Amino acid sequence: MRQIEFRGWDIEKNKWVYGYYIKYITATPYPISTQYERDKFIEEHTKHMIAYDGSSDWGLTRPLIGVDVDPRSVGQWTGNYDELKNKVFEGDILKLGSDRAVVEYDYTEFYAMSIEPNVQGHVSTWCNLISDGTVMGNIFEYEVLRSKKDLSIKKCDDPLNCQVTHYTSSVKPSPS
């Protein structure tokens, strides 16, 4: 059986968390509202969480811990590892040879979509080469860095072409 794992950015602790993705509406909308009001209500009352097993002493019940995450950061693990044995998640930016590509999912498979068009203006996609690349970072981290006024963390005019000095996975598991 395939392992399903998600990753999301913990809003309070500013770090990646890994586990199960949960999206839920915290309150029921009023039945008399217009569709616009209903949609707005649902958007305002929707939480995005990553849940994972907590720890305990021997024989005691293990708690399920839920952490609020930024919905833009949520990505599923592809089931693949990069050349350095880091897990590859949806939204990761890979270096594939001289090209850079973003890992995406289209409801049937994961693939890597080239960031820069080639000379003819075409954008390349790779379906089976995800494991041949190296994770350089991910779209969410670059969006956050671009939105901050103080970019002393990462001095770069074009974040998609910068070398990232950290990995997206804090744990580097070996493939099984």
NUDREN-426099 format. One line per 10 residues: number of its first residue (from 1); their letters; for each residue x, y, z of N, C-alpha, C. Coordinates in nm, 3 decimals, decimal comma. Example, Ala and Ser with C-alpha at 12.3 -4.5 7.8 and 13.67 -1.06 7.14 Angstrom:
// NUDREN-426099
1 = AS = 1,319:-0,569:0,780:1,230:-0,450:0,780:1,320:-0,330:0,780  1,285:-0,225:0,708:1,367:-0,106:0,714:1,290:0,003:0,787;
***
This chain:
// NUDREN-426099
1 = MRQIEFRGWD = 0,084:-0,118:0,000:0,000:0,000:0,000:0,089:0,125:0,000  0,049:0,223:-0,077:0,124:0,348:-0,091:0,104:0,436:0,033  0,213:0,497:0,080:0,205:0,587:0,195:0,158:0,725:0,147  0,055:0,777:0,210:0,003:0,911:0,178:0,054:1,005:0,287  0,121:1,111:0,248:0,173:1,207:0,344:0,161:1,347:0,286  0,126:1,441:0,371:0,116:1,580:0,331:0,212:1,664:0,413  0,239:1,783:0,363:0,325:1,878:0,432:0,254:2,013:0,427  0,268:2,090:0,535:0,212:2,225:0,538:0,295:2,313:0,630  0,285:2,445:0,611:0,364:2,541:0,688:0,288:2,579:0,814  0,343:2,542:0,931:0,284:2,573:1,061:0,282:2,725:1,078;
11 = IEKNKWVYGY = 0,163:2,782:1,090:0,146:2,927:1,098:0,208:2,985:1,224  0,196:2,915:1,337:0,246:2,968:1,464:0,396:2,949:1,482  0,448:2,832:1,445:0,589:2,802:1,471:0,680:2,827:1,352  0,621:2,868:1,238:0,699:2,897:1,117:0,794:2,784:1,081  0,738:2,665:1,065:0,817:2,550:1,023:0,725:2,450:0,952  0,786:2,358:0,878:0,709:2,256:0,808:0,663:2,149:0,907  0,539:2,103:0,887:0,488:1,988:0,961:0,440:1,885:0,860  0,447:1,758:0,899:0,418:1,647:0,808:0,314:1,557:0,870  0,220:1,509:0,789:0,118:1,418:0,839:0,001:1,408:0,745  -0,120:1,410:0,802:-0,244:1,396:0,726:-0,307:1,533:0,708;
21 = YIKYITATPY = -0,360:1,559:0,588:-0,422:1,689:0,559:-0,570:1,685:0,597  -0,613:1,785:0,672:-0,753:1,798:0,712:-0,801:1,939:0,676  -0,911:1,944:0,604:-0,974:2,073:0,570:-1,118:2,063:0,622  -1,154:2,155:0,712:-1,289:2,148:0,765:-1,348:2,287:0,786  -1,482:2,290:0,784:-1,557:2,415:0,806:-1,595:2,416:0,953  -1,560:2,524:1,023:-1,580:2,532:1,168:-1,722:2,569:1,209  -1,805:2,614:1,115:-1,943:2,652:1,148:-2,030:2,631:1,024  -2,158:2,609:1,047:-2,252:2,588:0,937:-2,308:2,722:0,891  -2,309:2,747:0,759:-2,362:2,875:0,709:-2,514:2,885:0,728  -2,561:3,007:0,736:-2,704:3,031:0,750:-2,775:2,990:0,621;
31 = PISTQYERDK = -2,894:2,929:0,633:-2,963:2,882:0,513:-3,025:2,994:0,429  -3,039:3,115:0,483:-3,108:3,222:0,410:-3,011:3,309:0,329  -2,885:3,285:0,340:-2,788:3,373:0,276:-2,782:3,350:0,125  -2,730:3,450:0,055:-2,709:3,437:-0,090:-2,588:3,346:-0,113  -2,570:3,301:-0,235:-2,457:3,213:-0,266:-2,324:3,284:-0,237  -2,316:3,413:-0,269:-2,195:3,490:-0,242:-2,166:3,494:-0,092  -2,271:3,525:-0,011:-2,253:3,529:0,135:-2,215:3,392:0,189  -2,276:3,287:0,135:-2,246:3,150:0,178:-2,099:3,116:0,148  -2,054:3,146:0,025:-1,916:3,118:-0,014:-1,817:3,195:0,073  -1,850:3,322:0,100:-1,762:3,405:0,183:-1,757:3,349:0,326;
41 = FIEEHTKHMI = -1,873:3,308:0,379:-1,880:3,251:0,513:-1,794:3,125:0,521  -1,809:3,037:0,422:-1,734:2,911:0,421:-1,584:2,939:0,413  -1,545:3,035:0,328:-1,402:3,069:0,317:-1,347:3,121:0,450  -1,424:3,205:0,518:-1,380:3,262:0,645:-1,378:3,159:0,758  -1,457:3,054:0,746:-1,468:2,955:0,852:-1,407:2,820:0,814  -1,317:2,819:0,720:-1,249:2,695:0,680:-1,110:2,694:0,740  -1,076:2,584:0,804:-0,942:2,565:0,861:-0,869:2,459:0,780  -0,740:2,476:0,767:-0,654:2,380:0,700:-0,554:2,333:0,804  -0,546:2,202:0,822:-0,460:2,146:0,927:-0,379:2,029:0,874  -0,266:2,007:0,938:-0,189:1,885:0,922:-0,196:1,816:1,059;
51 = AYDGSSDWGL = -0,236:1,690:1,059:-0,246:1,613:1,183:-0,140:1,504:1,181  -0,082:1,478:1,297:0,019:1,374:1,308:0,012:1,311:1,446  0,073:1,193:1,458:0,075:1,121:1,586:0,168:1,191:1,683  0,120:1,210:1,805:0,205:1,263:1,910:0,284:1,149:1,974  0,352:1,179:2,080:0,429:1,074:2,147:0,374:1,051:2,287  0,405:0,935:2,343:0,361:0,903:2,479:0,455:0,799:2,537  0,435:0,769:2,663:0,511:0,661:2,727:0,454:0,527:2,683  0,526:0,421:2,713:0,487:0,287:2,674:0,348:0,252:2,727  0,267:0,198:2,639:0,135:0,150:2,679:0,029:0,257:2,692  0,067:0,385:2,687:-0,032:0,493:2,698:-0,084:0,531:2,560;
61 = TRPLIGVDVD = -0,200:0,590:2,556:-0,260:0,635:2,431:-0,177:0,747:2,370  -0,156:0,739:2,239:-0,083:0,844:2,168:-0,183:0,947:2,117  -0,161:1,075:2,145:-0,255:1,178:2,099:-0,239:1,205:1,949  -0,346:1,252:1,889:-0,341:1,302:1,751:-0,329:1,453:1,761  -0,224:1,509:1,704:-0,198:1,653:1,714:-0,235:1,719:1,582  -0,313:1,827:1,588:-0,351:1,902:1,469:-0,291:2,041:1,473  -0,231:2,081:1,362:-0,163:2,211:1,355:-0,224:2,291:1,239  -0,262:2,417:1,265:-0,312:2,503:1,158:-0,199:2,536:1,063  -0,226:2,521:0,933:-0,123:2,550:0,832:-0,178:2,649:0,729  -0,086:2,717:0,662:-0,124:2,807:0,553:-0,172:2,720:0,437;
71 = PRSVGQWTGN = -0,296:2,741:0,388:-0,349:2,654:0,282:-0,267:2,660:0,153  -0,197:2,770:0,128:-0,115:2,779:0,007:0,005:2,687:0,012  0,043:2,643:0,133:0,164:2,565:0,150:0,142:2,414:0,142  0,017:2,370:0,144:-0,011:2,227:0,153:0,029:2,156:0,023  0,104:2,048:0,039:0,145:1,969:-0,076:0,157:1,823:-0,037  0,124:1,735:-0,131:0,129:1,591:-0,105:0,265:1,536:-0,146  0,312:1,437:-0,072:0,436:1,368:-0,107:0,413:1,287:-0,234  0,506:1,295:-0,328:0,491:1,226:-0,456:0,520:1,076:-0,445  0,580:1,035:-0,336:0,624:0,896:-0,324:0,765:0,879:-0,375  0,825:0,988:-0,422:0,961:0,985:-0,478:1,059:1,059:-0,388;
81 = YDELKNKVFE = 1,185:1,025:-0,405:1,296:1,094:-0,339:1,383:1,156:-0,447  1,447:1,269:-0,416:1,538:1,329:-0,512:1,675:1,259:-0,505  1,771:1,310:-0,580:1,905:1,250:-0,584:1,972:1,248:-0,447  1,936:1,341:-0,360:1,996:1,350:-0,227:1,914:1,277:-0,120  1,815:1,201:-0,164:1,727:1,122:-0,075:1,631:1,206:0,007  1,599:1,328:-0,038:1,496:1,411:0,024:1,361:1,373:-0,037  1,257:1,372:0,044:1,123:1,348:-0,010:1,086:1,463:-0,103  1,019:1,431:-0,214:0,975:1,532:-0,310:0,825:1,552:-0,293  0,786:1,678:-0,263:0,645:1,712:-0,240:0,593:1,800:-0,353  0,463:1,800:-0,368:0,395:1,890:-0,459:0,434:2,033:-0,421;
91 = GDILKLGSDR = 0,469:2,116:-0,518:0,511:2,254:-0,492:0,661:2,271:-0,480  0,736:2,160:-0,473:0,882:2,171:-0,466:0,938:2,219:-0,599  1,049:2,291:-0,592:1,121:2,333:-0,711:1,240:2,240:-0,725  1,248:2,174:-0,841:1,355:2,079:-0,868:1,454:2,136:-0,968  1,579:2,100:-0,951:1,679:2,126:-1,053:1,693:1,997:-1,131  1,657:2,000:-1,258:1,666:1,885:-1,346:1,766:1,920:-1,456  1,891:1,880:-1,438:1,996:1,920:-1,532:2,015:2,070:-1,522  2,000:2,140:-1,636:2,014:2,285:-1,636:1,879:2,355:-1,621  1,773:2,280:-1,614:1,638:2,336:-1,605:1,589:2,334:-1,460  1,489:2,417:-1,431:1,423:2,418:-1,303:1,275:2,395:-1,327;
101 = AVVEYDYTEF = 1,215:2,314:-1,241:1,076:2,276:-1,262:1,002:2,270:-1,128  0,872:2,293:-1,133:0,786:2,287:-1,015:0,707:2,156:-1,021  0,702:2,085:-0,908:0,627:1,960:-0,901:0,479:1,994:-0,884  0,397:1,938:-0,970:0,252:1,961:-0,967:0,178:1,829:-0,974  0,047:1,835:-0,950:-0,037:1,716:-0,953:-0,163:1,750:-1,032  -0,205:1,657:-1,120:-0,323:1,685:-1,202:-0,435:1,582:-1,182  -0,447:1,525:-1,063:-0,550:1,428:-1,026:-0,527:1,289:-1,083  -0,421:1,271:-1,164:-0,387:1,137:-1,211:-0,242:1,103:-1,184  -0,155:1,205:-1,183:-0,013:1,180:-1,160:0,059:1,308:-1,120  0,175:1,289:-1,057:0,263:1,401:-1,028:0,354:1,422:-1,148;
111 = YAMSIEPNVQ = 0,388:1,546:-1,174:0,480:1,576:-1,283:0,557:1,702:-1,248  0,665:1,726:-1,318:0,745:1,847:-1,297:0,727:1,937:-1,418  0,682:2,060:-1,395:0,658:2,157:-1,502:0,771:2,258:-1,504  0,834:2,272:-1,620:0,946:2,364:-1,633:0,905:2,507:-1,599  0,993:2,578:-1,528:0,965:2,717:-1,491:0,991:2,810:-1,609  1,100:2,785:-1,680:1,136:2,871:-1,793:1,102:2,802:-1,925  1,037:2,874:-2,018:1,013:2,816:-2,150:1,145:2,800:-2,225  1,152:2,700:-2,314:1,273:2,682:-2,393:1,280:2,784:-2,506  1,376:2,770:-2,593:1,399:2,867:-2,701:1,276:2,883:-2,789  1,203:2,774:-2,812:1,083:2,780:-2,896:0,961:2,831:-2,818;
121 = GHVSTWCNLI = 0,976:2,858:-2,689:0,865:2,906:-2,609:0,781:2,796:-2,548  0,823:2,669:-2,564:0,749:2,557:-2,507:0,793:2,534:-2,364  0,700:2,486:-2,284:0,732:2,450:-2,146:0,736:2,298:-2,138  0,846:2,246:-2,087:0,863:2,101:-2,078:0,796:2,045:-1,954  0,752:1,921:-1,963:0,702:1,849:-1,846:0,773:1,715:-1,838  0,796:1,671:-1,717:0,857:1,541:-1,694:0,767:1,464:-1,601  0,730:1,343:-1,638:0,645:1,262:-1,551:0,726:1,165:-1,468  0,829:1,107:-1,524:0,901:1,001:-1,455:1,039:1,042:-1,410  1,075:1,170:-1,426:1,211:1,212:-1,394:1,222:1,286:-1,262  1,116:1,288:-1,181:1,118:1,361:-1,055:1,233:1,313:-0,968;
131 = SDGTVMGNIF = 1,259:1,184:-0,966:1,367:1,128:-0,883:1,506:1,165:-0,935  1,515:1,213:-1,059:1,645:1,250:-1,117:1,687:1,392:-1,083  1,600:1,468:-1,017:1,630:1,607:-0,985:1,676:1,624:-0,842  1,703:1,749:-0,807:1,743:1,786:-0,672:1,647:1,894:-0,623  1,590:1,874:-0,503:1,499:1,974:-0,447:1,580:2,098:-0,411  1,539:2,214:-0,465:1,607:2,341:-0,438:1,529:2,427:-0,340  1,404:2,396:-0,317:1,316:2,476:-0,234:1,175:2,448:-0,278  1,085:2,541:-0,253:0,947:2,523:-0,298:0,882:2,658:-0,319  0,774:2,655:-0,393:0,704:2,777:-0,433:0,657:2,857:-0,312  0,603:2,793:-0,209:0,551:2,864:-0,093:0,661:2,945:-0,024;
141 = EYEVLRSKKD = 0,777:2,884:0,000:0,885:2,957:0,067:0,929:3,077:-0,016  0,934:3,063:-0,147:0,973:3,175:-0,232:0,869:3,286:-0,229  0,739:3,249:-0,226:0,634:3,351:-0,217:0,647:3,428:-0,087  0,673:3,357:0,023:0,688:3,423:0,153:0,809:3,516:0,150  0,921:3,470:0,096:1,040:3,554:0,090:1,017:3,677:0,003  0,947:3,659:-0,108:0,921:3,773:-0,197:0,830:3,876:-0,132  0,739:3,832:-0,044:0,644:3,924:0,017:0,703:4,002:0,133  0,816:3,957:0,187:0,878:4,028:0,299:0,959:4,145:0,247  0,957:4,254:0,322:1,033:4,372:0,281:1,182:4,352:0,307  1,215:4,283:0,414:1,356:4,258:0,447:1,395:4,123:0,390;
151 = LSIKKCDDPL = 1,464:4,123:0,279:1,505:3,999:0,215:1,648:3,962:0,252  1,693:4,004:0,371:1,829:3,972:0,411:1,848:3,822:0,430  1,736:3,749:0,449:1,743:3,605:0,462:1,799:3,546:0,333  1,757:3,600:0,221:1,796:3,546:0,091:1,808:3,661:-0,006  1,928:3,701:-0,039:1,948:3,811:-0,132:1,949:3,756:-0,273  1,842:3,782:-0,346:1,831:3,730:-0,481:1,722:3,806:-0,554  1,750:3,853:-0,675:1,650:3,926:-0,752:1,543:3,833:-0,810  1,583:3,713:-0,847:1,490:3,617:-0,905:1,493:3,490:-0,821  1,404:3,478:-0,719:1,410:3,364:-0,628:1,403:3,229:-0,696  1,336:3,218:-0,810:1,326:3,088:-0,875:1,459:3,041:-0,932;
161 = NCQVTHYTSS = 1,555:3,131:-0,944:1,685:3,092:-0,997:1,795:3,096:-0,892  1,759:3,104:-0,765:1,858:3,106:-0,658:1,885:2,966:-0,607  2,004:2,946:-0,558:2,034:2,818:-0,492:1,985:2,827:-0,349  1,906:2,733:-0,305:1,853:2,730:-0,170:1,951:2,654:-0,082  1,977:2,707:0,036:2,077:2,645:0,123:2,017:2,551:0,225  1,886:2,527:0,220:1,827:2,432:0,313:1,734:2,340:0,236  1,699:2,230:0,296:1,610:2,135:0,232:1,469:2,156:0,282  1,370:2,112:0,201:1,231:2,127:0,242:1,194:2,023:0,344  1,263:1,911:0,350:1,235:1,809:0,450:1,335:1,820:0,563  1,285:1,831:0,687:1,378:1,837:0,798:1,433:1,698:0,828;
171 = VKPSPS = 1,360:1,595:0,788:1,407:1,459:0,806:1,436:1,405:0,669  1,554:1,345:0,652:1,591:1,290:0,523:1,584:1,138:0,529  1,462:1,081:0,512:1,450:0,937:0,523:1,512:0,866:0,403  1,555:0,743:0,424:1,606:0,666:0,311:1,491:0,593:0,244  1,498:0,580:0,112:1,390:0,510:0,043:1,381:0,365:0,089  1,259:0,316:0,099:1,246:0,176:0,142:1,219:0,085:0,025;
***
